[in-house]
Every structure is written in C-alpha cells, then in structure tokens.
Amino acid sequence: MYKCNSINAQLVDGNKDTGSTTTQIYYLTHQILKLTSHLESHSEDYSSRRGLRKLLGKRKRLLIYLSNGNAALYAKVIKTLGIRSLQRP
C-alpha cells in the first residue's frame, strides 16, 4: 500500500484532490489490476468481466480528456502507471 500512495503523490504532486483526472486514472488502474487478477482465477465470472470493461472504458475516456488538455501530464501518467498510450487514428 505504501507504493500506491507514493505513486499517487508523484502523479498529483502531493495534492489530496481525489477528483482530479490523474487521481481518478490512478485509482481506476488499481481497480483494473485487482479485477484482472480475480478474473485469472475465476474466468467464468461474467459480471466481473462486464465491470472490468466498464472501468476500462471510463479510464480510456479520462485518458482522452487528459491527453487533449495536458499532453505532458498525460505522458507522465502513462509512464508512471505503465499503461499503453491511446491509439489515435
């Protein structure tokens, strides 16, 4: 849990604002990782799979919003969390 708090502090520069885009992306990524590990052992849990898809969609919308508004912070979030960048057409 200590590592999670330090990553969160790095992303939002120590700000405790849980409504900021970067914090929301961080917490969604944490939830996605938990659900992914759950689905590895319970592969037929379709309601959890649906919830995972909803979380992925929400995180994607937030990443699009962040990339349009602040490209430098978007790059920092992608690098820090270790997630793939958006596929732009």
BAFI-3210 file (N, C-alpha, C; in Angstrom, 3 decimals, decimal comma, padded with zeros to 6 digits):
// residues 89
n [1|2|3|4|5|6|7|8|9|10|11|12|13|14|15|16|17|18|19|20|21|22|23|24|25|26|27|28|29|30|31|32|33|34|35|36|37|38|39|40|41|42|43|44|45|46|47|48|49|50|51|52|53|54|55|56|57|58|59|60|61|62|63|64|65|66|67|68|69|70|71|72|73|74|75|76|77|78|79|80|81|82|83|84|85|86|87|88|89]
n.u [000,814|002,062|003,590|001,614|000,573|002,803|003,139|000,766|001,161|003,288|002,076|000,116|001,489|001,558|-000,923|-004,073|-006,420|-009,040|-010,660|-009,334|-008,192|-005,894|-005,692|-008,063|-007,576|-005,428|-006,617|-008,571|-006,908|-005,727|-007,988|-008,596|-006,380|-006,764|-009,219|-008,465|-006,619|-008,376|-010,044|-008,316|-008,247|-010,929|-012,390|-014,924|-016,563|-018,780|-020,075|-018,144|-016,359|-017,798|-017,892|-015,175|-014,803|-016,328|-014,860|-012,470|-013,350|-014,112|-011,637|-010,314|-011,741|-011,118|-008,344|-008,272|-009,396|-007,434|-005,185|-005,916|-006,013|-003,621|-000,762|001,815|001,464|-000,147|001,673|003,408|001,723|001,106|003,653|004,384|002,378|002,610|001,010|-000,508|-000,342|-002,856|-004,499|-004,381|-006,246]
n.v [-001,190|001,177|001,775|002,393|004,807|006,447|006,570|007,797|010,273|011,196|011,553|013,535|015,554|015,595|016,548|016,198|015,913|014,084|014,155|014,896|014,418|012,828|011,429|009,975|008,332|006,883|005,460|004,004|002,390|000,868|-000,556|-001,959|-003,634|-005,245|-006,492|-007,852|-009,728|-011,199|-012,270|-013,987|-016,272|-016,843|-017,398|-017,532|-015,605|-013,549|-011,161|-009,714|-009,430|-007,774|-005,496|-004,902|-004,176|-001,843|-000,209|-000,016|001,421|003,836|004,706|005,038|007,156|009,183|009,314|010,233|012,756|013,898|013,789|015,555|017,942|018,298|017,414|016,831|016,030|013,834|012,113|011,649|010,317|007,970|006,825|006,507|004,839|002,675|001,926|001,358|003,748|005,818|004,727|006,517|007,528]
n.w [000,000|000,573|-001,680|-003,528|-002,502|-002,795|-005,573|-006,278|-005,038|-006,559|-009,036|-008,671|-007,498|-004,689|-003,998|-002,452|-003,817|-004,744|-006,908|-009,143|-012,505|-012,910|-010,479|-010,513|-012,739|-011,752|-009,539|-010,925|-012,498|-010,507|-009,561|-011,913|-012,171|-009,898|-010,540|-012,849|-011,891|-010,331|-012,296|-013,565|-012,013|-011,786|-014,343|-015,514|-014,479|-015,331|-014,680|-013,304|-015,365|-017,045|-015,441|-015,439|-018,120|-018,157|-016,396|-017,835|-020,061|-018,876|-017,863|-020,278|-021,447|-019,617|-020,034|-022,673|-022,325|-020,679|-022,362|-024,372|-022,972|-021,410|-022,452|-021,518|-018,841|-019,342|-020,643|-018,510|-016,695|-018,134|-018,333|-015,603|-014,522|-016,186|-018,371|-021,608|-024,264|-025,852|-028,834|-031,634|-034,474]
ca.u [000,000|002,955|003,985|000,467|000,495|003,908|002,849|-000,289|001,757|004,096|001,216|-000,631|002,390|001,221|-002,256|-005,007|-007,667|-009,418|-011,460|-008,509|-008,159|-004,789|-006,022|-009,091|-006,923|-004,639|-007,482|-009,171|-005,877|-005,599|-009,157|-008,471|-005,400|-007,392|-010,207|-007,754|-006,092|-009,531|-010,553|-007,387|-008,617|-012,373|-012,541|-016,315|-017,287|-019,132|-020,427|-016,878|-015,806|-018,543|-017,403|-013,837|-014,951|-016,813|-013,738|-011,541|-013,941|-014,038|-010,243|-009,979|-012,323|-010,319|-007,058|-008,508|-009,580|-006,145|-004,267|-006,328|-005,799|-002,264|-000,008|002,972|000,969|-000,605|002,853|003,908|000,802|001,294|004,954|004,399|001,483|002,998|-000,095|-000,296|-000,911|-004,058|-004,335|-005,006|-006,370]
ca.v [000,000|002,337|002,087|003,030|006,190|007,225|006,796|008,791|011,555|011,625|011,972|014,762|016,457|015,657|017,087|015,175|016,086|012,796|014,371|015,266|013,405|011,889|010,565|009,037|007,342|006,027|004,541|003,072|001,425|-000,033|-001,440|-002,814|-004,675|-006,175|-007,300|-008,726|-010,875|-012,011|-012,999|-015,052|-017,497|-017,062|-016,978|-017,520|-014,586|-012,615|-009,848|-009,022|-009,105|-006,594|-004,384|-004,585|-003,441|-000,503|000,533|000,272|002,491|005,087|005,139|005,493|008,494|010,113|009,483|011,091|014,100|014,376|013,999|016,764|019,119|018,466|016,309|016,490|015,253|012,565|011,271|011,285|009,320|006,734|006,260|006,141|003,708|001,552|001,510|001,707|005,021|005,709|004,514|007,622|007,234]
ca.w [000,000|000,607|-003,054|-004,169|-002,061|-003,350|-006,992|-006,323|-004,689|-007,705|-010,137|-008,403|-006,788|-003,269|-003,799|-001,980|-004,563|-005,324|-008,104|-010,290|-013,555|-012,694|-009,352|-010,966|-013,601|-010,862|-008,801|-011,885|-012,857|-009,358|-009,596|-013,093|-011,837|-008,956|-011,263|-013,782|-011,141|-009,933|-013,454|-013,929|-011,291|-011,957|-015,737|-015,951|-013,729|-016,392|-014,155|-013,046|-016,674|-017,500|-014,642|-015,922|-019,376|-017,833|-015,829|-018,928|-020,861|-018,123|-017,848|-021,618|-021,625|-018,824|-020,703|-023,836|-021,791|-020,197|-023,491|-025,086|-022,152|-020,883|-023,047|-020,685|-017,700|-019,908|-020,849|-017,186|-016,133|-018,894|-017,969|-014,193|-014,280|-017,034|-019,229|-023,000|-024,680|-026,685|-030,273|-032,355|-035,912]
c.u [000,864|003,346|002,849|000,379|001,617|003,691|001,780|000,268|002,612|003,209|000,568|000,186|001,985|-000,161|-003,212|-006,355|-008,031|-010,262|-010,635|-008,420|-007,073|-005,082|-007,075|-008,488|-006,119|-005,522|-008,187|-008,167|-005,691|-006,760|-009,073|-007,489|-005,985|-008,397|-009,542|-007,197|-007,226|-010,010|-009,588|-007,750|-010,106|-012,768|-013,995|-017,179|-017,626|-019,521|-019,169|-016,214|-016,491|-018,086|-016,020|-013,912|-015,430|-015,688|-012,727|-012,058|-013,857|-012,610|-009,823|-010,523|-011,531|-008,953|-007,189|-008,643|-008,238|-005,187|-004,639|-005,996|-004,362|-001,422|001,178|002,551|000,466|000,573|003,424|003,042|001,003|002,589|004,948|003,554|001,831|001,857|000,179|-000,931|-002,093|-003,685|-005,102|-005,091|-005,594]
c.v [001,263|002,758|002,804|004,498|007,027|007,511|007,873|010,179|012,088|012,197|013,316|015,746|016,664|016,198|015,961|015,248|014,781|012,953|014,721|014,091|012,372|010,939|009,546|007,948|006,362|005,006|003,557|002,004|000,411|-001,034|-002,422|-003,950|-005,703|-007,078|-008,264|-009,944|-011,772|-012,864|-014,078|-016,358|-017,828|-016,614|-016,902|-016,525|-013,440|-011,244|-009,049|-008,614|-007,865|-005,357|-003,940|-003,778|-002,015|000,363|000,914|001,411|003,835|005,617|005,672|006,891|009,539|010,360|010,369|012,542|014,698|014,659|015,237|018,030|019,359|017,274|015,886|015,639|013,889|011,605|010,787|010,196|007,973|006,043|005,746|004,906|002,484|001,035|001,981|003,056|004,765|005,484|005,616|007,261|008,166]
c.w [000,000|-000,802|-003,775|-003,780|-002,661|-004,832|-007,129|-006,011|-005,837|-008,811|-009,878|-007,580|-005,336|-002,978|-003,423|-002,694|-005,260|-006,586|-009,319|-011,267|-013,305|-011,541|-009,753|-011,845|-012,761|-010,151|-009,730|-012,301|-011,742|-009,336|-010,770|-012,821|-010,874|-009,666|-012,232|-013,061|-010,659|-011,100|-013,944|-013,227|-011,417|-013,358|-016,203|-015,184|-014,678|-015,866|-013,797|-014,351|-017,251|-016,740|-015,076|-017,216|-019,131|-017,270|-016,907|-019,804|-020,168|-018,087|-019,215|-021,875|-020,839|-019,462|-021,937|-023,388|-021,364|-021,354|-024,291|-024,299|-021,745|-021,335|-022,195|-019,482|-018,154|-020,088|-019,514|-016,550|-016,811|-018,462|-016,533|-013,914|-015,132|-017,887|-020,655|-023,325|-025,617|-028,136|-030,980|-033,838|-036,778]
res [m|y|k|c|n|s|i|n|a|q|l|v|d|g|n|k|d|t|g|s|t|t|t|q|i|y|y|l|t|h|q|i|l|k|l|t|s|h|l|e|s|h|s|e|d|y|s|s|r|r|g|l|r|k|l|l|g|k|r|k|r|l|l|i|y|l|s|n|g|n|a|a|l|y|a|k|v|i|k|t|l|g|i|r|s|l|q|r|p]
***
